[in-house]
Each structure stands twice: as structure tokens, then as C-alpha cells.
Amino acid sequence: MLTKNDLNQIKDLINPLSIDIGNVQKDLTDVKKRVRKIEGTVDVMIDHFDRVIIRTQKRVDRIGEHINL
């Protein structure tokens, strides 16, 4: 059976852990926000490069048709 002193010592050990968990949760929230922002940036970049590649491919096709390839 645990005594009151034992329980108090356990509480003293758990207190810093709960504070650390709170800090980790805050950090995780910040990381999630940054990841969402990066994902949005990557999506914009991919869309841009896809458009550039499609335009370049159309140009190459027209040039090929023009010189009868």
C-alpha cells in the first residue's frame, strides 16, 4: 500500500512531465502549421512547373510539326 508520502513523491515526479508534455504539444502545433504552409508552397510550385512543362512540350510539338519530324 502506498503512503501519502509516496503519493506526494509521485506527484512531484509527474508535475514536470506534465509541463514538458504541454511544451511538446505547443511545439507540435507550430510544426503542424509550418508543414501546412510548406505543403501549400510545394503545391503552388508543382502547378507552376507543370504549366511550364506543358507549354514547353506544346512548343516542341509545334516545332516538330513545322520541320516535319
MOPAC internal coordinates of N, CA, C and O (Angstrom, degrees):
PM7 1SCF
backbone

  N    0.0000 0     0.00 0     0.00 0    0    0    0
  C    1.4540 1     0.00 0     0.00 0    1    0    0
  C    1.5332 1   108.77 1     0.00 0    2    1    0
  O    1.2310 1   120.98 1   -41.21 1    3    2    1
  N    1.3034 1   115.73 1   138.79 1    3    2    1
  C    1.4552 1   120.70 1   179.95 1    5    3    2
  C    1.5256 1   110.94 1   -85.85 1    6    5    3
  O    1.2310 1   121.36 1   -41.23 1    7    6    5
  N    1.2871 1   115.00 1   138.77 1    7    6    5
  C    1.4651 1   119.38 1   178.12 1    9    7    6
  C    1.5304 1   109.25 1   -88.84 1   10    9    7
  O    1.2310 1   120.89 1    -9.46 1   11   10    9
  N    1.3206 1   115.90 1   170.54 1   11   10    9
  C    1.4638 1   120.11 1   178.46 1   13   11   10
  C    1.5211 1   110.56 1   -62.01 1   14   13   11
  O    1.2310 1   120.77 1   144.15 1   15   14   13
  N    1.3112 1   116.13 1   -35.85 1   15   14   13
  C    1.4529 1   120.85 1   178.54 1   17   15   14
  C    1.5410 1   110.60 1   -64.03 1   18   17   15
  O    1.2310 1   121.00 1   137.99 1   19   18   17
  N    1.3384 1   115.69 1   -42.01 1   19   18   17
  C    1.4693 1   120.06 1   177.47 1   21   19   18
  C    1.5257 1   110.58 1   -61.29 1   22   21   19
  O    1.2310 1   120.90 1   135.02 1   23   22   21
  N    1.3193 1   115.89 1   -44.98 1   23   22   21
  C    1.4647 1   120.64 1  -179.49 1   25   23   22
  C    1.5305 1   111.04 1   -63.33 1   26   25   23
  O    1.2310 1   119.98 1   139.01 1   27   26   25
  N    1.3208 1   117.64 1   -40.99 1   27   26   25
  C    1.4638 1   121.38 1   178.03 1   29   27   26
  C    1.5230 1   111.16 1   -63.52 1   30   29   27
  O    1.2310 1   120.51 1   140.62 1   31   30   29
  N    1.3234 1   116.64 1   -39.38 1   31   30   29
  C    1.4589 1   119.71 1   178.13 1   33   31   30
  C    1.5304 1   110.76 1   -65.48 1   34   33   31
  O    1.2310 1   120.76 1   140.42 1   35   34   33
  N    1.3240 1   116.15 1   -39.58 1   35   34   33
  C    1.4722 1   120.19 1   177.29 1   37   35   34
  C    1.5258 1   110.14 1   -63.29 1   38   37   35
  O    1.2310 1   120.31 1   136.96 1   39   38   37
  N    1.3279 1   117.02 1   -43.04 1   39   38   37
  C    1.4708 1   120.86 1   178.56 1   41   39   38
  C    1.5298 1   110.66 1   -61.37 1   42   41   39
  O    1.2310 1   121.28 1   139.03 1   43   42   41
  N    1.3636 1   115.16 1   -40.97 1   43   42   41
  C    1.4679 1   118.79 1   178.24 1   45   43   42
  C    1.5309 1   111.27 1   -62.09 1   46   45   43
  O    1.2310 1   120.24 1   146.80 1   47   46   45
  N    1.3256 1   117.14 1   -33.20 1   47   46   45
  C    1.4638 1   120.81 1   179.22 1   49   47   46
  C    1.5290 1   111.58 1   -76.38 1   50   49   47
  O    1.2310 1   120.50 1   147.00 1   51   50   49
  N    1.3162 1   116.64 1   -33.00 1   51   50   49
  C    1.4711 1   120.96 1  -177.08 1   53   51   50
  C    1.5280 1   111.68 1   -78.18 1   54   53   51
  O    1.2310 1   119.72 1   147.12 1   55   54   53
  N    1.3102 1   118.15 1   -32.88 1   55   54   53
  C    1.4717 1   121.60 1  -178.01 1   57   55   54
  C    1.5242 1   113.15 1   -52.54 1   58   57   55
  O    1.2310 1   118.36 1   126.46 1   59   58   57
  N    1.3165 1   120.74 1   -53.54 1   59   58   57
  C    1.4700 1   119.99 1   179.88 1   61   59   58
  C    1.5271 1   112.44 1   -62.35 1   62   61   59
  O    1.2310 1   120.82 1   147.53 1   63   62   61
  N    1.3278 1   116.04 1   -32.47 1   63   62   61
  C    1.4627 1   119.20 1   178.96 1   65   63   62
  C    1.5224 1   111.26 1   -65.66 1   66   65   63
  O    1.2310 1   120.40 1   140.27 1   67   66   65
  N    1.3176 1   116.85 1   -39.73 1   67   66   65
  C    1.4651 1   119.54 1   179.71 1   69   67   66
  C    1.5254 1   110.54 1   -67.16 1   70   69   67
  O    1.2310 1   120.27 1   144.86 1   71   70   69
  N    1.3292 1   117.08 1   -35.14 1   71   70   69
  C    1.4642 1   120.62 1   176.72 1   73   71   70
  C    1.5261 1   109.65 1   -66.26 1   74   73   71
  O    1.2310 1   120.45 1   137.55 1   75   74   73
  N    1.3431 1   116.75 1   -42.45 1   75   74   73
  C    1.4623 1   121.05 1   178.37 1   77   75   74
  C    1.5288 1   110.97 1   -62.58 1   78   77   75
  O    1.2310 1   120.54 1   139.92 1   79   78   77
  N    1.3210 1   116.57 1   -40.08 1   79   78   77
  C    1.4656 1   120.39 1   178.92 1   81   79   78
  C    1.5267 1   109.80 1   -63.48 1   82   81   79
  O    1.2310 1   120.05 1   139.57 1   83   82   81
  N    1.3080 1   117.51 1   -40.43 1   83   82   81
  C    1.4650 1   120.80 1   177.38 1   85   83   82
  C    1.5174 1   111.31 1   -61.42 1   86   85   83
  O    1.2310 1   120.38 1   138.30 1   87   86   85
  N    1.3314 1   116.88 1   -41.70 1   87   86   85
  C    1.4673 1   120.43 1   178.14 1   89   87   86
  C    1.5207 1   111.19 1   -65.04 1   90   89   87
  O    1.2310 1   120.53 1   139.63 1   91   90   89
  N    1.3243 1   116.59 1   -40.37 1   91   90   89
  C    1.4635 1   120.74 1   179.25 1   93   91   90
  C    1.5278 1   109.92 1   -64.63 1   94   93   91
  O    1.2310 1   119.99 1   140.47 1   95   94   93
  N    1.3148 1   117.62 1   -39.53 1   95   94   93
  C    1.4610 1   120.80 1   179.06 1   97   95   94
  C    1.5253 1   110.86 1   -63.42 1   98   97   95
  O    1.2310 1   120.05 1   139.06 1   99   98   97
  N    1.3344 1   117.51 1   -40.94 1   99   98   97
  C    1.4610 1   121.01 1   177.81 1  101   99   98
  C    1.5213 1   110.36 1   -63.69 1  102  101   99
  O    1.2310 1   120.89 1   135.52 1  103  102  101
  N    1.3307 1   115.91 1   -44.48 1  103  102  101
  C    1.4604 1   120.08 1   179.24 1  105  103  102
  C    1.5287 1   110.93 1   -63.05 1  106  105  103
  O    1.2310 1   120.53 1   139.81 1  107  106  105
  N    1.3071 1   116.60 1   -40.19 1  107  106  105
  C    1.4555 1   121.02 1   179.77 1  109  107  106
  C    1.5287 1   110.74 1   -64.19 1  110  109  107
  O    1.2310 1   120.34 1   141.04 1  111  110  109
  N    1.3134 1   116.95 1   -38.96 1  111  110  109
  C    1.4606 1   120.88 1   177.29 1  113  111  110
  C    1.5247 1   110.25 1   -61.93 1  114  113  111
  O    1.2310 1   120.30 1   136.11 1  115  114  113
  N    1.3288 1   117.02 1   -43.89 1  115  114  113
  C    1.4625 1   121.06 1   177.46 1  117  115  114
  C    1.5242 1   111.16 1   -62.16 1  118  117  115
  O    1.2310 1   120.47 1   137.58 1  119  118  117
  N    1.3101 1   116.71 1   -42.42 1  119  118  117
  C    1.4674 1   120.84 1  -179.61 1  121  119  118
  C    1.5228 1   110.07 1   -63.80 1  122  121  119
  O    1.2310 1   120.37 1   137.99 1  123  122  121
  N    1.3209 1   116.89 1   -42.01 1  123  122  121
  C    1.4666 1   120.18 1   179.06 1  125  123  122
  C    1.5232 1   111.15 1   -61.30 1  126  125  123
  O    1.2310 1   120.10 1   138.52 1  127  126  125
  N    1.3357 1   117.41 1   -41.48 1  127  126  125
  C    1.4597 1   120.73 1   178.40 1  129  127  126
  C    1.5160 1   110.86 1   -62.17 1  130  129  127
  O    1.2310 1   120.89 1   136.31 1  131  130  129
  N    1.3384 1   115.90 1   -43.69 1  131  130  129
  C    1.4641 1   120.10 1  -179.44 1  133  131  130
  C    1.5153 1   111.12 1   -65.19 1  134  133  131
  O    1.2310 1   120.11 1   140.33 1  135  134  133
  N    1.3160 1   117.40 1   -39.67 1  135  134  133
  C    1.4622 1   121.15 1   179.58 1  137  135  134
  C    1.5215 1   109.81 1   -63.74 1  138  137  135
  O    1.2310 1   119.97 1   136.91 1  139  138  137
  N    1.3307 1   117.67 1   -43.09 1  139  138  137
  C    1.4676 1   120.50 1   177.97 1  141  139  138
  C    1.5223 1   110.74 1   -60.31 1  142  141  139
  O    1.2310 1   120.50 1   138.52 1  143  142  141
  N    1.3272 1   116.64 1   -41.48 1  143  142  141
  C    1.4610 1   120.88 1   179.50 1  145  143  142
  C    1.5315 1   110.59 1   -64.91 1  146  145  143
  O    1.2310 1   120.55 1   137.14 1  147  146  145
  N    1.3222 1   116.56 1   -42.86 1  147  146  145
  C    1.4655 1   120.86 1   178.54 1  149  147  146
  C    1.5200 1   110.49 1   -64.54 1  150  149  147
  O    1.2310 1   120.00 1   138.86 1  151  150  149
  N    1.3218 1   117.60 1   -41.14 1  151  150  149
  C    1.4616 1   120.84 1   178.47 1  153  151  150
  C    1.5230 1   110.39 1   -60.02 1  154  153  151
  O    1.2310 1   120.50 1   138.27 1  155  154  153
  N    1.3291 1   116.66 1   -41.73 1  155  154  153
  C    1.4671 1   120.10 1   178.06 1  157  155  154
  C    1.5135 1   111.29 1   -62.99 1  158  157  155
  O    1.2310 1   120.27 1   137.41 1  159  158  157
  N    1.3187 1   117.08 1   -42.59 1  159  158  157
  C    1.4604 1   121.45 1   179.11 1  161  159  158
  C    1.5240 1   110.58 1   -63.42 1  162  161  159
  O    1.2310 1   120.40 1   137.24 1  163  162  161
  N    1.3161 1   116.83 1   -42.76 1  163  162  161
  C    1.4650 1   120.82 1   179.23 1  165  163  162
  C    1.5267 1   110.26 1   -63.62 1  166  165  163
  O    1.2310 1   120.01 1   138.97 1  167  166  165
  N    1.3205 1   117.59 1   -41.03 1  167  166  165
  C    1.4624 1   120.68 1   178.24 1  169  167  166
  C    1.5238 1   111.07 1   -60.53 1  170  169  167
  O    1.2310 1   120.16 1   137.28 1  171  170  169
  N    1.3202 1   117.29 1   -42.72 1  171  170  169
  C    1.4625 1   121.33 1   179.06 1  173  171  170
  C    1.5278 1   110.07 1   -63.73 1  174  173  171
  O    1.2310 1   120.51 1   136.63 1  175  174  173
  N    1.3227 1   116.62 1   -43.37 1  175  174  173
  C    1.4682 1   120.46 1   179.78 1  177  175  174
  C    1.5207 1   111.25 1   -63.42 1  178  177  175
  O    1.2310 1   120.26 1   136.87 1  179  178  177
  N    1.3134 1   117.11 1   -43.13 1  179  178  177
  C    1.4620 1   121.06 1   179.97 1  181  179  178
  C    1.5161 1   110.25 1   -63.11 1  182  181  179
  O    1.2310 1   119.85 1   135.39 1  183  182  181
  N    1.3288 1   117.88 1   -44.61 1  183  182  181
  C    1.4649 1   121.05 1   177.71 1  185  183  182
  C    1.5211 1   110.66 1   -58.75 1  186  185  183
  O    1.2310 1   120.47 1   135.58 1  187  186  185
  N    1.3262 1   116.71 1   -44.42 1  187  186  185
  C    1.4648 1   120.76 1  -179.34 1  189  187  186
  C    1.5284 1   110.61 1   -62.04 1  190  189  187
  O    1.2310 1   120.26 1   130.32 1  191  190  189
  N    1.3168 1   117.11 1   -49.68 1  191  190  189
  C    1.4547 1   119.70 1  -177.71 1  193  191  190
  C    1.5259 1   111.46 1   -67.26 1  194  193  191
  O    1.2310 1   119.63 1   146.48 1  195  194  193
  N    1.3184 1   118.31 1   -33.52 1  195  194  193
  C    1.4643 1   120.48 1   175.36 1  197  195  194
  C    1.5243 1   110.53 1   -61.18 1  198  197  195
  O    1.2310 1   120.65 1   135.80 1  199  198  197
  N    1.3336 1   116.37 1   -44.20 1  199  198  197
  C    1.4700 1   119.71 1   178.73 1  201  199  198
  C    1.5233 1   110.95 1   -63.22 1  202  201  199
  O    1.2310 1   120.51 1   138.34 1  203  202  201
  N    1.3309 1   116.63 1   -41.66 1  203  202  201
  C    1.4693 1   120.51 1   179.90 1  205  203  202
  C    1.5268 1   109.96 1   -63.65 1  206  205  203
  O    1.2310 1   119.89 1   136.57 1  207  206  205
  N    1.3069 1   117.81 1   -43.43 1  207  206  205
  C    1.4621 1   121.64 1  -179.45 1  209  207  206
  C    1.5193 1   110.44 1   -64.38 1  210  209  207
  O    1.2310 1   120.17 1   137.94 1  211  210  209
  N    1.3286 1   117.27 1   -42.06 1  211  210  209
  C    1.4690 1   120.62 1  -179.97 1  213  211  210
  C    1.5235 1   110.10 1   -64.05 1  214  213  211
  O    1.2310 1   120.10 1   136.18 1  215  214  213
  N    1.3463 1   117.42 1   -43.82 1  215  214  213
  C    1.4724 1   120.03 1   177.89 1  217  215  214
  C    1.5201 1   111.20 1   -61.62 1  218  217  215
  O    1.2310 1   120.92 1   137.97 1  219  218  217
  N    1.3197 1   115.84 1   -42.03 1  219  218  217
  C    1.4693 1   119.60 1  -179.97 1  221  219  218
  C    1.5219 1   110.34 1   -65.12 1  222  221  219
  O    1.2310 1   120.21 1   138.12 1  223  222  221
  N    1.3116 1   117.21 1   -41.88 1  223  222  221
  C    1.4690 1   120.35 1   179.24 1  225  223  222
  C    1.5239 1   111.13 1   -63.49 1  226  225  223
  O    1.2310 1   119.95 1   138.80 1  227  226  225
  N    1.3286 1   117.69 1   -41.20 1  227  226  225
  C    1.4673 1   120.53 1   177.88 1  229  227  226
  C    1.5175 1   110.57 1   -62.75 1  230  229  227
  O    1.2310 1   121.13 1   139.29 1  231  230  229
  N    1.3321 1   115.45 1   -40.71 1  231  230  229
  C    1.4682 1   120.04 1   178.93 1  233  231  230
  C    1.5216 1   111.41 1   -63.14 1  234  233  231
  O    1.2310 1   120.74 1   135.43 1  235  234  233
  N    1.3097 1   116.18 1   -44.57 1  235  234  233
  C    1.4672 1   120.91 1   178.97 1  237  235  234
  C    1.5252 1   109.72 1   -62.37 1  238  237  235
  O    1.2310 1   120.03 1   138.35 1  239  238  237
  N    1.3247 1   117.55 1   -41.65 1  239  238  237
  C    1.4655 1   121.19 1   178.26 1  241  239  238
  C    1.5279 1   111.16 1   -61.64 1  242  241  239
  O    1.2310 1   120.18 1   136.24 1  243  242  241
  N    1.3446 1   117.26 1   -43.76 1  243  242  241
  C    1.4709 1   120.29 1   179.36 1  245  243  242
  C    1.5234 1   111.33 1   -64.85 1  246  245  243
  O    1.2310 1   120.90 1   139.40 1  247  246  245
  N    1.3261 1   115.88 1   -40.60 1  247  246  245
  C    1.4640 1   119.47 1   178.41 1  249  247  246
  C    1.5209 1   109.67 1   -63.77 1  250  249  247
  O    1.2310 1   120.51 1   136.96 1  251  250  249
  N    1.3354 1   116.64 1   -43.04 1  251  250  249
  C    1.4554 1   120.48 1   177.87 1  253  251  250
  C    1.5092 1   112.27 1   -60.17 1  254  253  251
  O    1.2310 1   119.95 1   138.24 1  255  254  253
  N    1.3333 1   117.71 1   -41.76 1  255  254  253
  C    1.4628 1   121.60 1   177.70 1  257  255  254
  C    1.5235 1   110.75 1   -65.43 1  258  257  255
  O    1.2310 1   121.34 1   141.14 1  259  258  257
  N    1.3043 1   115.04 1   -38.86 1  259  258  257
  C    1.4677 1   119.41 1  -178.27 1  261  259  258
  C    1.5215 1   112.30 1   -65.11 1  262  261  259
  O    1.2310 1   120.47 1   142.50 1  263  262  261
  N    1.3230 1   116.72 1   -37.50 1  263  262  261
  C    1.4663 1   118.10 1  -179.56 1  265  263  262
  C    1.5256 1   111.59 1   -98.73 1  266  265  263
  O    1.2310 1   121.09 1  -166.46 1  267  266  265
  N    1.3362 1   115.53 1    13.54 1  267  266  265
  C    1.4778 1   123.26 1   175.78 1  269  267  266
  C    1.5235 1   113.07 1    57.61 1  270  269  267
  O    1.2310 1   121.04 1  -125.28 1  271  270  269
  N    1.2986 1   115.62 1    54.72 1  271  270  269
  C    1.4715 1   119.70 1   175.05 1  273  271  270
  C    1.4968 1   111.16 1   -94.11 1  274  273  271
  O    1.2310 1   120.10 1   180.00 1  275  274  273

